[in-house]
Amino acid sequence: MDWSAADDYPDIRASVARLCAEFPGEYWRQLDREAAYPTAFVAALTKAGFLAALIPEAYGGAGLPLAAAAAILEEIQRAGCNGAACHAQMYIMGALLRHGSDRQKSRWLPQIATGALRLQAFGVTEPSSGTDTTSLRTTAVRDGDHYVVNGQKIWTSRAEHSDLMLLLARTTPREQVAERTDGLSVFLLDMRAVLGRGLSIRPIRTMMNHATTEVFFDQVRVPAENLVGEEGQGFRSILSGMNAERILIAAECVGDAKWFLAKAVAYAKERVVFGRPIGQNQGVQFPIARAYAQMRAAEQVVKQATARFDAGQACGAEANMAKLLAADAAWAAGEACLQTHGGFGFAEEFDVERKFRETRLYQVAPISTNLILSHLAEHVLGLPRSY
Ligand SMILES: Cc1cc2nc3c(=O)[nH]c(=O)nc-3n(C[C@H](O)[C@H](O)[C@H](O)COP(=O)(O)OP(=O)(O)OC[C@H]3O[C@@H](n4cnc5c(N)ncnc54)[C@H](O)[C@@H]3O)c2cc1C
């Protein structure tokens, strides 16, 4: 079955698929068992230049649009690999690119483009604030030519496998700002300089292999020159990057859905019970067919969101809808795939249960389904604000 006829970036997709073929299910199963980081896979993607897709050519990247990055991540997931290990290297630098000074960009971006420096930790979520980002409590207080950071982040993924962190911290107390989105600032934290000297990282074990952590800041000194954008305007600086993140993760979900569907279809044709392939039964066919339709619809919304982002148009609603629909499509496809496999769906060697655990995350992170629905209700439909 050829689902690729109308795919954009066919050459990029083919070369991602070739690279991913070197990292089959057994590679991921082994890592999953050991909760280990896919170092070889990430190194191969970095070497091939895929993680620098969005960095402009002037800074050593490929200068490609978001649509190309979406194609790369979709193909990674479609091949059964897991882009979550490194997808943030693609989009976190967006805040630096859009809001950093020329000096910051020429200092950091070329090294990020080559992979000499990894910027794939995004320190936003905190234990007490959760989704309510503007009530975060980590503070950064100016002290001469430094800021001093105190507080805690949670779910800071890949912090142990990153040199730099994009950190959101409060620089003006909440009660002293007019808007609740004011008073937060973004910093590029060089973790190499402060690890073990005020900065500590504690891994969190999760239901899937995700390299996520808690990060503690105790009098961590950050040079003032590492402030990205204007002090107090950090929330706005990270918002545009969040749309990119949602769109790219939606593309990954489309890739997951395609992997599950291909796997379900193949097994439904091959598995014979009661003297016929199980896929001959409509009870087996219909959930797969429905998930296929959901995937195709989500794919269109991802493309729409990507096109708006690349054209510099407002895309908050589309990015959120893409994430919602694609995460649902991936989950529907995962459910259909697992059910089609019967008992074998639970066996590690089929990879279905691993992918099933991995794709479940996208109902919750980087933004949970409820928060997307409330964004649409309030900002698109004009319903009363709920929180
Ligand atoms: C594996 C993993 C990796 C992550 N990686 C990162 C990372 O790299 N960097 C980072 O900063 N964060 C990261 N996150 C955090 C992630 O973005 C948050 O978990 C997510 O945004 C939800 O926040 P929360 O867990 O605090 O849930 P809460 O905010 O506590 O919400 C709990 C539940 O209540 C619902 N809820 C809350 N308020 C409302 C409301 N007003 N109306 C309706 N429903 C509501 C939510 O939808 C959710 O289902 C990660 C999380 C996980 C699990």
The ligand as an SDF file (V2000), in Angstrom:
LIG
                    3D

 53 58  0  0  0  0  0  0  0  0999 V2000
    7.2450   12.7880   29.7350 C   0  0  0  0  0  0  0  0  0  0  0  0
    7.0300   14.2480   29.8560 C   0  0  0  0  0  0  0  0  0  0  0  0
    7.9310   15.1240   29.2720 C   0  0  0  0  0  0  0  0  0  0  0  0
    7.7780   16.5000   29.4310 C   0  0  0  0  0  0  0  0  0  0  0  0
    8.7400   17.3450   28.9380 N   0  0  0  0  0  0  0  0  0  0  0  0
    8.7070   18.6570   29.3020 C   0  0  0  0  0  0  0  0  0  0  0  0
    9.8090   19.5160   29.0080 C   0  0  0  0  0  0  0  0  0  0  0  0
   10.7950   19.1180   28.3770 O   0  0  0  0  0  0  0  0  0  0  0  0
    9.7640   20.7960   29.4640 N   0  0  0  0  0  0  0  0  0  0  0  0
    8.7180   21.2850   30.1800 C   0  0  0  0  0  0  0  0  0  0  0  0
    8.7430   22.4510   30.5710 O   0  0  0  0  0  0  0  0  0  0  0  0
    7.6310   20.4880   30.4550 N   0  0  0  0  0  0  0  0  0  0  0  0
    7.6240   19.2000   30.0450 C   0  0  0  0  0  0  0  0  0  0  0  0
    6.5590   18.3710   30.3530 N   0  0  0  0  0  0  0  0  0  0  0  0
    5.4510   18.9110   31.1310 C   0  0  0  0  0  0  0  0  0  0  0  0
    4.1350   18.9470   30.3490 C   0  0  0  0  0  0  0  0  0  0  0  0
    4.1460   20.0150   29.4700 O   0  0  0  0  0  0  0  0  0  0  0  0
    3.0420   19.0080   31.4030 C   0  0  0  0  0  0  0  0  0  0  0  0
    3.0040   17.7410   32.0840 O   0  0  0  0  0  0  0  0  0  0  0  0
    1.7290   19.2770   30.8150 C   0  0  0  0  0  0  0  0  0  0  0  0
    1.7270   20.5770   30.2690 O   0  0  0  0  0  0  0  0  0  0  0  0
    0.6190   19.1620   31.8640 C   0  0  0  0  0  0  0  0  0  0  0  0
    0.9890   19.8500   33.0360 O   0  0  0  0  0  0  0  0  0  0  0  0
    0.9040   19.1330   34.4640 P   0  0  0  0  0  0  0  0  0  0  0  0
    1.5310   17.7950   34.3340 O   0  0  0  0  0  0  0  0  0  0  0  0
    1.4450   20.0300   35.4960 O   0  0  0  0  0  0  0  0  0  0  0  0
   -0.6170   18.9370   34.6800 O   0  0  0  0  0  0  0  0  0  0  0  0
   -1.6000   19.8890   35.4760 P   0  0  0  0  0  0  0  0  0  0  0  0
   -1.4690   21.3030   35.0080 O   0  0  0  0  0  0  0  0  0  0  0  0
   -1.4690   19.5960   36.9120 O   0  0  0  0  0  0  0  0  0  0  0  0
   -2.9840   19.3170   34.9630 O   0  0  0  0  0  0  0  0  0  0  0  0
   -3.4530   18.0080   35.3450 C   0  0  0  0  0  0  0  0  0  0  0  0
   -4.6840   17.6690   34.5350 C   0  0  0  0  0  0  0  0  0  0  0  0
   -5.7040   18.6420   34.7890 O   0  0  0  0  0  0  0  0  0  0  0  0
   -6.1450   19.2360   33.5930 C   0  0  0  0  0  0  0  0  0  0  0  0
   -6.4000   20.6730   33.8310 N   0  0  0  0  0  0  0  0  0  0  0  0
   -5.6340   21.5520   34.5110 C   0  0  0  0  0  0  0  0  0  0  0  0
   -6.2040   22.7760   34.5070 N   0  0  0  0  0  0  0  0  0  0  0  0
   -7.3370   22.6590   33.7830 C   0  0  0  0  0  0  0  0  0  0  0  0
   -8.3590   23.5780   33.3970 C   0  0  0  0  0  0  0  0  0  0  0  0
   -8.3190   24.8720   33.7510 N   0  0  0  0  0  0  0  0  0  0  0  0
   -9.3990   23.1130   32.6750 N   0  0  0  0  0  0  0  0  0  0  0  0
   -9.4640   21.8030   32.3140 C   0  0  0  0  0  0  0  0  0  0  0  0
   -8.5230   20.8860   32.6350 N   0  0  0  0  0  0  0  0  0  0  0  0
   -7.4820   21.3200   33.3630 C   0  0  0  0  0  0  0  0  0  0  0  0
   -5.0090   19.0570   32.5890 C   0  0  0  0  0  0  0  0  0  0  0  0
   -5.5160   19.0250   31.2700 O   0  0  0  0  0  0  0  0  0  0  0  0
   -4.4290   17.7100   33.0220 C   0  0  0  0  0  0  0  0  0  0  0  0
   -5.1100   16.6670   32.3740 O   0  0  0  0  0  0  0  0  0  0  0  0
    6.6530   17.0000   30.1470 C   0  0  0  0  0  0  0  0  0  0  0  0
    5.7260   16.1140   30.6980 C   0  0  0  0  0  0  0  0  0  0  0  0
    5.9100   14.7550   30.5730 C   0  0  0  0  0  0  0  0  0  0  0  0
    4.9210   13.8430   31.2300 C   0  0  0  0  0  0  0  0  0  0  0  0
  1  2  1  0
  2  3  1  0
  2 52  2  0
  3  4  2  0
  4  5  1  0
  4 50  1  0
  5  6  2  0
  6  7  1  0
  6 13  1  0
  7  8  2  0
  7  9  1  0
  9 10  1  0
 10 11  2  0
 10 12  1  0
 12 13  2  0
 13 14  1  0
 14 15  1  0
 14 50  1  0
 15 16  1  0
 16 17  1  0
 16 18  1  0
 18 19  1  0
 18 20  1  0
 20 21  1  0
 20 22  1  0
 22 23  1  0
 23 24  1  0
 24 25  2  0
 24 26  1  0
 24 27  1  0
 27 28  1  0
 28 29  2  0
 28 30  1  0
 28 31  1  0
 31 32  1  0
 32 33  1  0
 33 34  1  0
 33 48  1  0
 34 35  1  0
 35 36  1  0
 35 46  1  0
 36 37  1  0
 36 45  1  0
 37 38  2  0
 38 39  1  0
 39 40  1  0
 39 45  2  0
 40 41  1  0
 40 42  2  0
 42 43  1  0
 43 44  2  0
 44 45  1  0
 46 47  1  0
 46 48  1  0
 48 49  1  0
 50 51  2  0
 51 52  1  0
 52 53  1  0
M  END
$$$$
